[in-house]
Amino acid sequence: MHPHWQMAADLVLAQLRALLQNPAYASQPALGLIYITDHLAAHAQELMDHVAQELPQVRHWAGSVGVGISSNNVEYFDEPALAIMLCDIPESQFKVFSGAAPLGASMAQGFVAQTALVHADSHTPELSELIEDLAASTQSGFVFGGLPSSRAESVQFARGGERTPPSSGRGHGVYTGGLSGVAFAPEVQMLTRVTQGCKPLGEVREITEAQEHLVLKLDGAPALYALMQDLHVPIDDPRSAVDKVRETLVGLSLPNTPTLRLTGGLDDAVMVRHIIGLDPIRHGVAVAHAVKAGMHMAFCTRDVKSAKADLLRIVTEIRERLEPQEVEPAVALAEGLEPSHRAGQRIAGAIYVSCTGRGGPHFGAPSAELQIIQRALGDVPLVGFFAAGEIAYQQVYGYTGVLTVFTMEGVAS
């Protein structure tokens, strides 16, 4: 962190060089992930060129900008800062892509994508369809990432996937608009979890009549009446609910997909959106997402306690997935393991994309969100940013956190 872009970069580079000299770390990492706050967006190209020149062994770069970024257990909001994580992944197991080097071109040459880290400009036409298409082109049908958030340019970093210009290589790898990121082959092991952090206010209802963004009927009854019921407001005085409505969100799920978990929280596949208006004449509720009959909806609220509990849930799930497992003697014998034991995995690094509406202020203290993750995962390398929309599965979310960890074979620590 430093107000001058080069000094900020040099401070980070000094830390990285020290780690590269440590025998416990890889000396020739091939991929670098870089995130900057929007205070440095005007110098993105200079910063990219400088970092790439100082770390010539790192030939591939990807990243983005946010009004806030995260590094290990600290978040940096509204101040000049950058974070870099170097990844020791063989070049054959990932591909950096952008508008200048589409992922489809690499796949046409035989590269198989299991999943992808995606940075996408929110102003890109047909963005939802592009993300769906990208996810569908992967073996998992799953991508993760976020939309850059910036009060300046919404820059993206994608260097190494495109051809290097014939000159010195300067002046490339920084983009605005479209999609960019890194696709990973099946050999790259990782786990991703989504935390919604919202608390349902009432029951889940089916949308039975809708028009574009306007929900007219839920379970056959006027949608406005259902909202008033969940907010405990008299139906004949909807104006008294204005303040409560401002604090209320909706959780939307597609037909035949779950809306709630068994524990009562919102399912990962649910899209959380704003209420943008009420229609007292048609008794409808307008939401910030196109809706259709057959979808399900639950009114909900952002709740600090629920947000903390749900974040703790996803990191606990990840830890449990990585721990050594008991196995039957016959299975252990077939796999060449000691009876009743299978080695676990350890975390090599993590990427966390959180909503700009979350972070320390929502969790009660500066960096509290990141500290919850660190306490559960341990002292693992982590970078990320606070996004204008979070990407997981095949869609864009809001008010969520998307945590992805890279894993390696070995007993979990």
N, C-alpha and C positions, 0 to 999 in steps of 0.2 A: 504494500500500500504506500503510495507516494503521489503527490500532485503532478509531478512531471512524468510523462509516459516512459521515458528511457530509464529514469532512475527506478521507477516501479518495476520495469522489466529486469533491470540489472540486479535488483535485490532478490527477485525470484530466481534468476539464473544462478546467482551465487549459491542459493540453497540447493538447487538441482545439481550443480557441479559437485558439491560436497557429498550428496547422496550417491552420485554416479561413481565416486571413488570408494564407496563402501562395498566390500565384497558381497554383502547381503543383497545388494541391488544390482539390476542388470546394467551393464556398461554401454550397451548398444541398443537402446529401445528404438523401435521403428515408428511408433505413433505417438503424437502429442495431442492432448486435449487442452484447449485454451479458452478461458472465459474472462471477459472484462466487464467492468461497469460502464454505463453510458457516458461517464465523465471522460473516458478515454476513446470513445467511438470515433472522434474526429482524427485520431492518430492511429486508427486500426491498421492501415497499410504499413506505416512506418514501424509500428510495433511488431507486426507479423514478419516483416523483412529482417528486422533486427534479431528477433528470437531465432528465426530459421538460420540466419548466418552464424549466430553464436553456438547453435547446436546442430551442426551439419549432419551428424549421424541420424538425426530425427528427420526423415524425409517426408513424412506425412503428418498433416495437421488438420484438426477440425475443432469447431467451437462456435461461440456466439457471444452476444452482449445481453446484459440485463441491468435493470435499475439496481439490482443487488446480485451478488455472487456468493458462493460458499466455498470454503476450503477447510477440510477436516472438521473441526468443531466450531468454526467461526463463520459468521455471515457478515458481509460488508454491504451496507446499504447507503446510497446517496453519498458516496465518496469515491475518489479515484482508486481503483484496485484491479488486480488481475490474479488469476490462479491458473496454474499449469499442472497437469498430471501426465507423466510419461508412461507409456504402456509397452511392456515387453511381449509383443505379439508378433509372430512371424508375418512377414509381408504377404505371404500367400494366403493368410487367414483373414484378411480384411481388405476393404476397398473404400477409399474416400470418394464420395460422389458429390456432384453439384450440377448446375445447369450447363457448365462447360464440359462436364464429364459425367453423363447420366449413368446410373447404376445399370440400366439395361444393356449398355455397351459392354460392361465387364461381364455380365451374365451371359451375353451372347458369345463371349470368349471362353466360357466354361466355369466362371466363378459361381459358386452356390452360396446364396445368402440365407442364413438361418434367421437373423433378425437385423435391425438397424437402429442406430442412434440418429435421430432426425431433428434438424433445426429448420423451422419453416416460417417465412414471413407471413404475418396475419393478413396482409393485403393481397396475397397471391390469389388470382381468380380460381374458383373451383378447388379451393384448398382441401376441403374434406374429401372430395373425390380423389385428389392426388395422393393423399395419405392412405386412403383405402387401397388404391392401386399399388402403392409401394408396399404396403403390408401384405397384400395378396401375392406379390412376387417373391416373398420370402417363404421358406419352408414352414416356419412357425405360424405365419399369418399375423405376426405381432411385431410392432415397432414401438419405440419409446423416445422421448425427448421433449421439446417444447418450442413455443413461439417466442422469439426474441422480444424483450421489453426494453424500450429506450425512449428518452426524451430528445435524443438526437437521431442519428442514422441507426437503423436496425441491421447492423452488419452481421455477416456470418463468415466464419473461417473455413475454408476447404482447400487445402493445398496438398498436392502430391497425387491426387487422382487425375488431375488434368495434365496435359503436356506442359513441361517447363518451357517458357519462352526462350528463344534462341540466344538472348543476351545473357546477362548475369543471373537471371532468374528473379530479379526484383520486379515488383509491380504486379504480383498476381497472388491469388489465394484468398482475396477478400471480396465478398459479394453482398449485394442487397437484393432482396426479392427472391421468390422461388424457394426451393428446398435444397438442403445440403446435409451432409453428415457422413457417417461411417457404417458400412454394412459389414457384418461379422459372419464368418463361416461357422459351420456346426462344431468345429473343433474348439471354438472359443466358448468356454462354459460361463454361464451367467444366470442370475435369477432376478426377476423384476416383480415388484409389488406396488400396488396403488393404494394410497390412503385418501379417503374423502373428507373426513373430519367434520361431517355434518350430522345433526341429530334429527330423525324424522319426528314430525309433530303429531301425526295421526296415522290413519291406515293408508295402505296402498290402494289406489283406485285405478280402474281402467278408463282411458279416454274413449268415450263413446260418440262424441261429436266434436269436430274441430275444423278450423278454417285458418290455414297458414300458421301464424303464431298465436292464434286465439283458441284457447281451450273453452269450449262451450258447455260440454256436459261430461261429468265423471260418474260412472256407474249409472248412467241414465238420468242423473239429477244435475241441476245447474251447478257449474264449476264454482261460481262465486259463493254459493251457499255452502259448499264443502270447505272452501277456504275460511269462511266465517266460523264454521263449526270447529275447525281445527285450531283457530286463533281464539276461540271462546268469545266471539264478538256477536252482539245481536244482529240477526239477519236484516232487520228493518232499519239498521243504522250503520251501513258499511263504511261511511266516512269516518267513523270513530276508530276504524282499524288502520288508518293511513300509516301511523308510526310503526305499528306491528308489521304491516305489509312490507315496508321498506327493509325490515330485518329478516324477511322470509324469502326463502329460495324454493325451487322445485327440483326434485330428483326425477329424471325421466329414464325409462328403460324401454327397449324395443320389445315387441310381442315375443312371447315364449322365452324371455330371458329373465333371470331373477332380479328383483329390486332390493330386497333386504337379505342380509345374512341371518343365520340361525340365532346369532347373538343380538339381532335387532338393528345393527348398523346398515348403512347403504352398501350394496354390493359393488364390486370393482367396476362393473360394466355400466353403472348408472352415470348419466350426465347431469351435473348440477348446473342450474341456470337461474338467472335473475327473473323476478316478476317485473315486467316493464309497464304494466297498466291493468286497470280494471274496467270492464264494460258493464255499467249498472243497468243499461237498457236490455242487453241480451244475456245479462248475468254471467258474463264470461271472464276469464283470467288470461291476460296476454303474457307470454313468456318469451325469453330471448333465445328461442330455438323453434324451428319449424316442427309442428306436431301433426300427427295423424291418428285417426281412430284405430284402436287396437294397442297403442302404446300404453304403458302404465306410468302413473305419476304419484309422487308423495310430496306433500309440503314439508319443508324442513328448515332448520336454522343452523347457522354456524355457532358452534358451542365449544368453548375452550377446553372444557373437560373431555368432551367427546373427541376433539382433535388430538389431544394428548394420548388418550386411550387407544385411538385407532392407529396413530403413528407407532405406539409401542407394540400394537398387534402385529404390524407388518414386519418390524425388525425382529420380533420374537419368532415369527413364522420362518424368516430367513435363517436365523440361528438354528432352529430346530431341523430345518432341511439339511443343514451342513454337518450336524453332529453325527458321530459314529452310531451305527444302527445294529441292533441285535438281529442275527439271522439264524435260521434253522441249520443244524449240523450238516445235513445233506447238501444244502445250498452252499454253505461255507466250504465244504470239501470240494464241490464242483468248481468253485471260484478260486480255490487255492488259498483260502483265508484260514485264520485260526477259528476254531469253533465258536459260534455265537457272537462273532464280531466282524463288522465291516468298517473299513477306514472311512473317516469323514472327509470333509473338504475344508480348506481355509480360504478366507477372503483375500484377494490380491489387491482390490481397489473398488471404489464405488463412485457412482454418478447419481446426484440427487437434483431433480428439477421440481421446484416448488412454486406455488402461485405467489404473485406479488402481494396478494391479500393475506398471505400467511406470514411466516417469519416470526422474529422475536416479538413484535407487538401483539400478534395473535396468540402467542404461547406464553405471554406474561413477562418476558425478560429478553434482552438482547442475546441472540444466538441460542435461545432455549430449545428451538426446534432441532438444531444441529447437535446439541449436547445430548438430547434424548437418543438420537441415532448413534452417537459415539459410545454412550454408556452401554448400549446393547450390542453393537458390533465390535467394539474395541477400537484400538488406535490404528485404523486402516486409512490409507490414502483416499481422499474424497474430494471431488470438485463438482461444481454445478452452478446453476443460476436460478434466479427468480423470474418466472416467465409470465407472458401475457396470455398464456393458455398452455396446458400441459398435454403431451401426447402419450397415449398408451393404447395397446391393442390396435384398433384401426380408427381411432377418433381423437378429437380434441376435447379435453376436459377443462373445468374451471374449479378453483378453490381446492385443488388436490396437490398431493406430493407423489412423485414417481421415483422410486428408489430402485436402482439396478446395481447389483454387485457382481464383479468378476470373481470367479472361484478357481481354485487349483486343487489338485489331488493332495491328500495328506490329512492328518488328524486335525480336526478343527480346534482352534485355540480358544 
